[in-house]
Amino acid sequence: VQLQASGGGLVQAGGSLRLSCAASGRTGSSYIMGWFRQAPGKERVFVAAISWNGGRTYYADSVKGRFTISRDNARNTVYLQMNSLKPEDTAVYYCAVSTVVPDTAALRRVTTYDDWGQGTQVTVSS
């Protein structure tokens, strides 16, 4: 599966951004779609994930209540709506896909995901 992330940019604290991740290729086998982020000098960490039919969503505690993940299977696209952004949300955001059915612990791990997009930079100024 090929993934193309977009929608990043520079925003002031308290603002909003909407990230998109368009999938192509063998999307029919995709199950979990996830977003991760990586700040400079830090490891890549889980942000949010969504099941194939959109019925289940999962969030990191740091973004719960501010970020919303959704998907449009007709467009093979996953979205991450980010509201009330904080400077600590600054990072490169990556989308990823897993073709297995992970448990709730595994879906938060980088190693669970098979394919990754190229990343999109989000910068939140104070």
RODOVO-524890 format. One record per residue: residue number from 0; residue in one letter; z, x, y of N, C-alpha, C, O, CB in turn. Coordinates in Angstrom, 2 decimals, padded with zeros to 5 digits. Atoms other than C-alpha are relative to their C-alpha. Glycine has a CB too. Layout:
[rec NUM,a,[Z,X,Y],[Z,X,Y],[Z,X,Y],[Z,X,Y],[Z,X,Y]],
...
//
This chain:
[rec 0,v,[000.00,000.84,-001.18],[000.00,000.00,000.00],[000.00,000.89,001.25],[000.77,001.85,001.35],[001.23,-000.96,-000.01]],
[rec 1,q,[000.02,-000.74,-001.26],[-000.91,001.29,003.45],[000.71,-000.85,001.06],[000.51,-002.06,001.15],[-001.49,000.34,000.43]],
[rec 2,l,[-000.80,000.70,-001.01],[001.42,000.40,006.32],[-000.28,000.59,001.37],[-000.35,001.81,001.54],[001.50,000.09,-000.33]],
[rec 3,q,[000.26,-000.42,-001.37],[000.73,000.53,010.04],[001.02,-000.67,000.91],[000.99,-001.88,001.12],[-001.47,-000.36,000.45]],
[rec 4,a,[-001.04,000.53,-000.89],[003.70,000.14,012.39],[-000.45,000.10,001.45],[-001.16,001.03,001.83],[001.32,000.75,-000.21]],
[rec 5,s,[000.33,000.00,-001.43],[003.35,-000.73,016.06],[001.06,-000.78,000.77],[001.90,-001.44,000.17],[-001.40,-000.59,000.24]],
[rec 6,g,[-000.87,000.81,-000.84],[005.21,-002.24,019.00],[001.13,000.76,000.67],[001.87,000.18,001.46],[000.57,-001.07,-000.80]],
[rec 7,g,[-001.05,-000.78,-000.63],[007.54,000.57,019.99],[-000.28,000.23,001.48],[-001.37,-000.07,001.98],[000.18,001.32,-000.72]],
[rec 8,g,[000.17,-000.28,-001.41],[008.08,001.64,023.56],[001.31,000.36,000.66],[002.32,000.60,-000.01],[-000.62,-001.18,000.70]],
[rec 9,l,[-001.17,-000.30,-000.80],[010.53,002.32,026.35],[000.53,-001.28,000.62],[-000.23,-002.04,001.23],[-000.32,001.06,001.10]],
[rec 10,v,[-000.60,001.22,-000.52],[012.95,-000.43,027.33],[001.39,000.32,000.51],[002.05,001.24,000.02],[000.04,-001.11,-001.08]],
[rec 11,q,[-001.36,-000.19,-000.51],[016.15,-000.68,029.33],[001.02,-000.66,-000.93],[000.69,-001.60,-001.67],[000.13,-000.58,001.42]],
[rec 12,a,[-001.09,000.58,000.80],[019.45,-001.43,027.64],[000.11,-001.50,000.32],[000.04,-001.92,001.47],[001.35,000.72,000.28]],
[rec 13,g,[-000.05,001.45,-000.13],[019.78,-005.16,027.03],[-001.34,-000.68,-000.18],[-001.42,-001.90,-000.30],[000.55,-000.36,001.33]],
[rec 14,g,[001.34,000.54,000.15],[016.05,-005.58,026.68],[-000.37,-000.28,-001.44],[000.46,-000.16,-002.34],[-001.00,000.93,000.59]],
[rec 15,s,[000.49,000.38,001.32],[013.92,-006.62,023.72],[-001.33,000.67,-000.30],[-002.10,001.00,000.60],[-000.15,-001.52,-000.11]],
[rec 16,l,[001.28,-000.46,000.51],[011.07,-005.29,021.64],[-000.28,-000.68,-001.32],[000.65,-001.08,-002.03],[-000.02,001.56,-000.15]],
[rec 17,r,[000.39,000.55,001.29],[009.13,-006.66,018.70],[-000.90,000.99,-000.70],[-001.99,001.30,-000.22],[-000.71,-001.37,000.16]],
[rec 18,l,[000.80,-000.91,000.80],[007.88,-004.27,016.07],[-000.79,-000.78,-001.04],[-000.35,-001.81,-001.54],[000.91,001.05,-000.68]],
[rec 19,s,[000.84,000.59,001.03],[005.07,-005.14,013.70],[-000.36,001.05,-001.03],[-000.46,002.24,-000.71],[-001.27,-000.62,000.61]],
[rec 20,c,[000.43,-000.90,001.08],[004.09,-003.62,010.37],[-001.06,-000.73,-000.81],[-000.76,-001.68,-001.54],[001.22,000.44,-000.92]],
[rec 21,a,[001.11,000.62,000.71],[000.68,-004.52,008.98],[-000.25,000.75,-001.30],[-000.36,001.97,-001.31],[-001.27,000.00,000.87]],
[rec 22,a,[000.21,-000.58,001.32],[000.14,-003.92,005.26],[-001.42,-000.25,-000.48],[-002.00,-001.30,-000.20],[001.01,-000.56,-001.01]],
[rec 23,s,[001.32,000.15,000.61],[-003.14,-003.36,003.45],[000.01,000.70,-001.35],[000.89,001.50,-001.64],[-001.12,000.58,000.93]],
[rec 24,g,[000.05,-000.57,001.34],[-004.16,-002.42,-000.04],[000.56,-000.98,-001.01],[000.28,-002.18,-000.93],[000.77,001.32,-000.06]],
[rec 25,r,[-000.52,000.84,001.09],[-002.30,-003.76,-003.09],[001.24,-000.76,000.45],[002.32,-000.62,-000.13],[000.33,000.87,-001.23]],
[rec 26,t,[-001.15,000.70,-000.55],[-000.07,-006.03,-001.06],[000.52,-001.08,-000.93],[001.67,-001.50,-000.80],[-000.35,-000.61,001.32]],
[rec 27,g,[-000.45,001.06,000.89],[000.09,-008.61,-003.83],[001.16,000.42,-000.86],[001.89,-000.44,-001.36],[-001.12,-000.43,-000.87]],
[rec 28,s,[-001.09,-000.47,000.83],[002.53,-006.42,-005.71],[001.26,000.32,000.80],[002.27,000.71,000.23],[-000.43,001.22,-000.76]],
[rec 29,s,[-001.12,-000.35,-000.86],[004.86,-005.92,-002.74],[001.14,-000.97,-000.21],[000.91,-002.17,-000.40],[-000.41,000.01,001.47]],
[rec 30,y,[-001.13,000.89,000.12],[008.33,-007.29,-003.03],[000.90,000.08,001.22],[000.99,-000.86,002.01],[000.78,000.31,-001.25]],
[rec 31,i,[-000.90,-000.15,-001.14],[010.80,-005.94,-000.52],[-000.72,000.78,001.10],[-001.34,001.81,000.84],[001.31,000.73,-000.42]],
[rec 32,m,[000.48,-000.74,-001.17],[009.67,-004.92,002.97],[001.22,000.38,000.82],[002.11,-000.45,001.04],[-001.03,-000.84,000.84]],
[rec 33,g,[-001.18,-000.46,-000.73],[012.10,-002.86,004.97],[-000.35,000.76,001.26],[-001.46,001.26,001.43],[000.84,000.86,-000.88]],
[rec 34,w,[000.07,-000.84,-001.19],[012.66,-001.19,008.31],[001.14,001.01,-000.05],[002.28,000.68,-000.36],[000.06,-000.86,001.31]],
[rec 35,f,[-000.97,-001.08,-000.11],[014.43,002.13,008.68],[-000.18,000.64,001.37],[-001.19,000.41,002.03],[-000.16,001.05,-001.16]],
[rec 36,r,[000.16,-000.73,-001.24],[015.05,004.31,011.70],[000.61,001.40,-000.14],[001.52,001.64,-000.93],[000.64,-000.76,001.17]],
[rec 37,q,[-000.46,-001.38,000.04],[015.58,007.99,012.32],[000.10,000.53,001.41],[-000.90,000.64,002.12],[-000.95,000.88,-000.86]],
[rec 38,a,[-000.24,-000.59,-001.30],[017.13,009.44,015.43],[-000.16,001.52,-000.11],[-000.06,002.07,-001.21],[001.42,-000.37,000.54]],
[rec 39,p,[000.19,-001.46,000.05],[016.53,013.10,016.38],[001.20,000.70,-000.62],[002.34,000.48,-000.24],[-000.24,000.55,001.40]],
[rec 40,g,[-001.06,-000.77,000.65],[018.50,015.43,014.14],[000.85,-000.76,-000.99],[001.83,-000.23,-001.51],[000.87,000.57,001.02]],
[rec 41,k,[-000.80,000.82,000.93],[019.77,012.60,011.95],[-000.86,-000.46,-001.16],[-002.09,-000.38,-001.11],[000.61,-001.23,000.73]],
[rec 42,e,[000.73,000.49,001.16],[018.82,011.17,008.59],[-000.57,-001.38,000.26],[-000.12,-002.10,001.15],[000.90,-000.01,-001.23]],
[rec 43,r,[000.60,001.32,-000.09],[016.68,008.11,008.14],[000.96,-001.03,-000.61],[001.48,-000.83,-001.71],[-001.38,-000.04,-000.73]],
[rec 44,v,[-000.97,000.98,000.45],[018.85,005.01,007.81],[-000.58,-001.41,-000.02],[-001.53,-001.72,000.70],[001.24,000.03,000.89]],
[rec 45,f,[000.43,001.37,000.18],[018.41,001.41,006.79],[000.29,-000.83,001.24],[001.32,-000.67,001.89],[000.68,-000.61,-001.21]],
[rec 46,v,[-000.19,000.92,-001.11],[017.94,-001.25,009.46],[-000.01,-001.44,-000.51],[000.93,-002.21,-000.26],[-001.09,000.20,001.06]],
[rec 47,a,[000.12,001.38,000.46],[016.73,-004.44,007.77],[-001.02,-000.06,-001.13],[-001.86,000.83,-001.27],[-000.42,-000.95,001.16]],
[rec 48,a,[000.96,000.20,001.08],[014.83,-005.76,004.76],[-000.18,-001.50,-000.23],[000.67,-002.31,000.14],[000.46,000.71,-001.31]],
[rec 49,i,[000.31,001.41,000.24],[013.21,-009.01,003.67],[-000.70,-000.12,-001.34],[-001.52,000.73,-001.69],[-000.87,-000.59,001.13]],
[rec 50,s,[000.63,000.23,001.30],[012.21,-010.41,000.30],[-001.44,-000.48,000.17],[-001.87,-000.79,001.28],[000.80,-001.02,-000.82]],
[rec 51,w,[001.43,000.33,-000.04],[008.61,-011.27,-000.60],[-000.26,-001.38,000.64],[-001.19,-001.54,001.43],[-000.57,000.02,-001.41]],
[rec 52,n,[000.24,001.33,-000.54],[008.93,-014.95,000.25],[000.78,-000.26,001.29],[000.75,-001.36,001.83],[000.36,-001.05,-001.02]],
[rec 53,g,[-000.74,000.16,-001.25],[011.13,-014.35,003.27],[001.31,-000.73,-000.15],[002.01,-000.98,000.83],[-000.83,-000.71,001.00]],
[rec 54,g,[-001.20,000.79,000.20],[013.98,-016.23,001.68],[001.29,000.77,000.13],[002.35,000.18,000.36],[-000.06,-000.62,-001.32]],
[rec 55,r,[-001.21,-000.82,-000.09],[016.40,-013.34,001.76],[-000.21,001.12,001.01],[-001.23,001.82,000.99],[000.38,000.59,-001.38]],
[rec 56,t,[000.04,-001.07,-000.98],[017.11,-011.00,004.62],[001.29,000.81,-000.06],[002.35,000.29,-000.43],[-000.23,-000.56,001.42]],
[rec 57,y,[-001.12,-000.92,000.10],[019.42,-008.02,004.82],[000.00,000.87,001.26],[-001.05,001.27,001.76],[-000.08,000.88,-001.30]],
[rec 58,y,[-000.12,-000.76,-001.24],[020.73,-006.11,007.84],[001.09,001.05,-000.10],[002.10,000.87,-000.79],[000.27,-000.94,001.16]],
[rec 59,a,[-001.08,-000.96,-000.21],[022.68,-003.02,008.66],[001.02,-000.63,000.94],[000.65,-001.43,001.81],[-000.54,001.36,000.58]],
[rec 60,d,[-001.04,000.57,-000.84],[025.99,-003.88,010.28],[-000.25,000.28,001.49],[000.09,-000.52,002.36],[001.37,000.55,-000.40]],
[rec 61,s,[000.21,-000.42,-001.39],[024.93,-002.03,013.44],[-001.01,-000.87,000.74],[-001.05,-000.85,001.97],[-000.45,001.43,000.03]],
[rec 62,v,[001.04,000.81,-000.66],[022.06,-004.47,014.12],[000.17,-001.48,-000.26],[-000.55,-002.30,000.31],[-001.38,000.44,-000.45]],
[rec 63,k,[-000.19,001.41,000.35],[023.36,-007.72,012.65],[000.31,-000.82,001.25],[001.16,-000.44,002.07],[001.14,-000.15,-001.04]],
[rec 64,g,[-000.19,000.85,-001.16],[023.16,-010.51,015.20],[-000.88,000.35,001.17],[-000.99,-000.44,002.12],[001.41,000.06,000.42]],
[rec 65,r,[000.89,-000.42,-001.09],[020.76,-008.57,017.43],[-001.45,000.11,-000.46],[-002.37,-000.17,000.30],[000.46,001.34,000.57]],
[rec 66,f,[001.34,-000.19,000.55],[017.76,-007.87,015.19],[-000.31,-001.12,-001.00],[000.58,-001.62,-001.68],[-000.14,001.39,-000.67]],
[rec 67,t,[000.45,000.99,000.97],[015.73,-010.35,013.15],[-001.26,000.48,-000.67],[-002.25,000.82,-000.01],[-000.23,-001.37,000.68]],
[rec 68,i,[001.19,-000.39,000.76],[013.31,-009.45,010.39],[-000.68,-001.27,-000.52],[-000.01,-002.21,-000.93],[000.37,000.95,-001.18]],
[rec 69,s,[000.77,001.14,000.51],[010.55,-011.86,009.39],[-001.32,000.51,-000.56],[-001.70,001.66,-000.33],[-000.23,-001.07,001.12]],
[rec 70,r,[001.28,-000.43,000.55],[007.25,-011.78,007.56],[-000.97,-001.16,000.00],[-000.58,-002.32,-000.11],[000.16,000.56,-001.42]],
[rec 71,d,[001.11,000.95,000.07],[003.90,-013.57,007.62],[-000.91,000.50,-001.10],[-001.73,001.39,-000.87],[-000.76,-000.13,001.39]],
[rec 72,n,[000.78,-000.48,001.14],[002.33,-013.16,004.20],[-001.49,-000.27,000.17],[-002.32,000.45,-000.39],[000.50,-000.63,-001.28]],
[rec 73,a,[001.42,000.28,-000.25],[-000.93,-014.74,005.36],[-000.65,001.14,000.79],[-001.84,001.42,000.64],[-000.17,-001.34,000.76]],
[rec 74,r,[000.49,-001.13,-000.79],[-001.27,-011.83,007.77],[000.43,001.35,-000.57],[000.11,002.39,-000.01],[000.49,-000.12,001.44]],
[rec 75,n,[-000.53,-001.24,000.59],[000.42,-009.27,005.48],[000.74,000.84,001.03],[000.55,002.06,001.12],[-001.15,000.82,-000.63]],
[rec 76,t,[-000.69,-000.67,-001.10],[002.68,-008.41,008.38],[001.49,-000.34,-000.02],[001.89,-001.48,-000.27],[-000.63,-000.40,001.35]],
[rec 77,v,[-001.44,000.16,-000.15],[006.40,-007.89,008.78],[000.37,000.32,001.45],[-000.22,001.22,002.06],[000.78,000.92,-001.00]],
[rec 78,y,[-000.42,-000.17,-001.40],[008.13,-008.12,012.15],[001.48,000.37,000.07],[002.26,000.02,-000.81],[-000.27,-001.29,000.81]],
[rec 79,l,[-001.40,-000.26,-000.30],[011.36,-006.79,013.57],[000.21,-000.32,001.47],[-000.19,000.44,002.36],[000.41,001.50,-000.33]],
[rec 80,q,[-000.33,000.40,-001.37],[012.53,-008.64,016.66],[001.34,000.64,000.36],[002.35,000.42,-000.30],[000.06,-001.56,000.14]],
[rec 81,m,[-001.20,-000.74,-000.39],[015.05,-006.46,018.46],[000.44,-000.47,001.38],[-000.27,-000.29,002.37],[-000.26,001.54,000.00]],
[rec 82,n,[-000.56,000.50,-001.26],[017.22,-008.03,021.15],[001.27,000.76,000.35],[001.85,001.44,-000.50],[000.29,-001.52,-000.08]],
[rec 83,s,[-001.23,-000.66,-000.47],[020.14,-006.73,023.20],[000.02,001.47,-000.39],[001.02,001.97,-000.92],[001.24,-000.71,-000.58]],
[rec 84,l,[000.13,-001.40,000.42],[018.95,-003.20,022.65],[001.00,000.89,000.72],[001.35,000.67,001.88],[-001.42,000.50,000.26]],
[rec 85,k,[-000.98,-000.96,-000.51],[021.38,-000.33,023.15],[-000.61,001.40,-000.06],[-001.52,001.63,-000.85],[001.33,-000.07,-000.82]],
[rec 86,p,[000.51,-001.37,000.06],[020.75,003.36,023.84],[000.10,000.60,-001.41],[-000.75,001.40,-001.80],[000.75,000.87,000.98]],
[rec 87,e,[-000.14,-000.53,001.37],[022.00,004.12,020.32],[-001.03,-000.56,-000.97],[-001.10,-000.10,-002.11],[001.37,-000.30,-000.52]],
[rec 88,d,[001.10,000.48,000.82],[019.06,002.12,018.95],[-001.24,000.90,000.12],[-002.23,000.70,-000.59],[-000.35,-001.43,000.40]],
[rec 89,t,[001.12,-000.92,-000.19],[016.76,004.90,020.15],[-000.27,000.79,-001.28],[000.62,001.45,-001.81],[000.27,000.95,001.17]],
[rec 90,a,[000.38,-000.66,001.25],[014.87,006.28,017.15],[-001.48,-000.25,-000.26],[-002.13,-001.05,000.42],[000.87,-000.52,-001.20]],
[rec 91,v,[001.31,000.35,000.56],[011.57,006.37,015.34],[000.25,-001.03,-001.09],[001.07,-000.81,-001.99],[-000.78,001.28,-000.56]],
[rec 92,y,[-000.17,001.08,000.96],[011.29,003.15,013.37],[-001.14,000.02,-001.01],[-002.31,000.10,-000.64],[000.08,-001.37,000.72]],
[rec 93,y,[000.96,-000.04,001.09],[009.55,003.13,010.00],[000.08,-001.28,-000.82],[001.16,-001.79,-001.10],[000.24,001.23,-000.90]],
[rec 94,c,[000.02,001.09,000.97],[008.45,000.24,007.83],[-000.34,000.57,-001.37],[-000.97,001.62,-001.49],[-001.01,-001.10,000.42]],
[rec 95,a,[000.18,-000.49,001.36],[008.37,000.58,004.08],[-000.09,-001.18,-000.96],[000.33,-002.29,-000.63],[001.14,000.94,-000.41]],
[rec 96,v,[000.15,001.04,001.01],[007.59,-001.39,000.94],[000.51,000.49,-001.35],[000.31,001.64,-001.73],[-001.47,-000.45,-000.11]],
[rec 97,s,[-000.46,-000.29,001.36],[009.23,-001.50,-002.47],[-000.64,-000.99,-000.95],[-000.63,-002.20,-000.71],[001.54,-000.06,-000.09]],
[rec 98,t,[000.63,000.87,000.99],[007.41,-002.85,-005.51],[000.92,-000.30,-001.17],[000.50,-000.87,-002.17],[-001.28,000.63,-000.52]],
[rec 99,v,[-000.98,000.36,001.01],[010.57,-003.13,-007.56],[000.94,-001.03,000.60],[000.85,-001.35,001.78],[000.78,001.25,-000.52]],
[rec 100,v,[-000.97,000.99,-000.47],[013.37,-005.65,-007.29],[001.35,000.70,000.06],[002.09,000.71,-000.93],[000.04,-001.27,-000.94]],
[rec 101,p,[-001.25,-000.75,-000.08],[016.29,-003.63,-006.00],[001.21,-000.90,000.19],[001.09,-002.03,000.66],[-000.07,001.00,001.14]],
[rec 102,d,[-001.21,000.73,-000.33],[019.87,-004.76,-005.87],[000.32,000.24,001.46],[-000.35,001.03,002.13],[001.18,000.41,-000.92]],
[rec 103,t,[-000.26,-000.05,-001.44],[021.46,-005.14,-002.47],[000.43,001.38,000.46],[000.27,001.72,001.63],[001.07,-001.01,000.36]],
[rec 104,a,[-000.36,-001.37,-000.38],[022.79,-001.59,-002.54],[-001.25,000.87,000.04],[-001.44,001.66,000.96],[001.03,000.59,-000.99]],
[rec 105,a,[001.20,-000.84,000.11],[019.49,-000.04,-003.61],[-000.98,-000.26,001.14],[-001.66,000.67,001.58],[-000.68,-000.24,-001.33]],
[rec 106,l,[000.99,000.27,-001.04],[017.42,-001.79,-000.94],[000.34,000.68,001.31],[-000.48,000.72,002.23],[-000.13,-001.50,000.22]],
[rec 107,r,[-000.39,-000.74,-001.20],[019.34,000.16,001.67],[-000.26,001.50,-000.12],[000.03,002.26,000.80],[001.47,-000.23,000.30]],
[rec 108,r,[000.25,-001.43,000.22],[018.29,003.50,000.20],[-001.46,000.35,000.23],[-002.36,-000.39,-000.18],[000.42,000.39,-001.41]],
[rec 109,v,[001.35,-000.48,-000.27],[015.25,005.44,001.34],[-000.79,000.18,-001.28],[-001.98,-000.13,-001.33],[000.04,001.32,000.77]],
[rec 110,t,[000.68,-000.32,001.25],[014.43,006.42,-002.23],[-000.49,-001.23,-000.76],[-001.28,-001.09,-001.69],[000.90,000.80,-000.88]],
[rec 111,t,[000.45,001.23,000.67],[013.94,002.78,-003.28],[-001.43,-000.36,000.37],[-002.11,-001.04,-000.40],[000.92,-001.15,000.35]],
[rec 112,y,[001.28,000.44,-000.55],[010.77,002.42,-001.22],[-001.14,000.93,-000.40],[-000.99,002.15,-000.44],[000.09,-000.09,001.53]],
[rec 113,d,[001.13,-000.75,000.54],[007.34,003.47,-002.46],[-000.94,000.52,001.07],[-001.44,001.64,000.98],[-000.76,-000.87,-000.96]],
[rec 114,d,[000.97,-000.36,-001.03],[005.19,003.54,000.64],[000.60,-000.20,001.38],[001.43,-001.09,001.59],[-001.29,-000.82,-000.15]],
[rec 115,w,[-000.56,000.00,-001.34],[005.91,004.19,004.30],[-001.10,000.00,001.05],[-002.18,000.56,000.86],[000.91,001.21,000.19]],
[rec 116,g,[000.88,-000.09,-001.16],[004.23,003.62,007.63],[000.27,001.28,000.77],[001.13,002.07,000.40],[000.19,-001.22,000.91]],
[rec 117,q,[-000.05,-001.26,-000.73],[003.79,006.37,010.20],[001.14,000.05,001.02],[001.43,001.12,001.55],[-001.30,000.24,000.70]],
[rec 118,g,[-001.09,000.02,-000.95],[006.65,005.28,012.47],[-000.45,-000.35,001.39],[-001.57,-000.05,001.80],[000.69,001.33,000.01]],
[rec 119,t,[000.26,000.35,-001.40],[006.84,003.93,015.99],[001.27,000.29,000.80],[002.37,-000.07,000.39],[-000.44,-001.50,000.15]],
[rec 120,q,[-001.14,-000.45,-000.79],[009.09,005.33,018.72],[000.57,-001.15,000.83],[-000.16,-001.86,001.52],[-000.41,001.16,000.91]],
[rec 121,v,[-000.72,000.94,-000.86],[011.69,003.09,020.33],[001.00,000.80,000.83],[001.83,001.52,000.27],[000.73,-001.13,-000.84]],
[rec 122,t,[-000.91,-000.70,-000.88],[013.51,004.47,023.35],[000.68,-001.02,000.91],[000.03,-001.80,001.60],[-000.76,001.08,000.84]],
[rec 123,v,[-000.78,000.93,-000.81],[016.30,002.54,025.05],[000.77,000.80,001.05],[001.60,001.64,000.71],[000.98,-000.86,-000.88]],
[rec 124,s,[-000.65,-000.73,-001.08],[017.43,003.82,028.43],[001.24,-000.75,000.48],[001.29,-001.98,000.45],[-000.98,000.22,001.17]],
[rec 125,s,[-001.26,000.62,-000.45],[020.91,003.21,029.80],[-000.04,-000.33,001.48],[000.93,-000.86,002.03],[001.20,000.94,-000.28]],
//
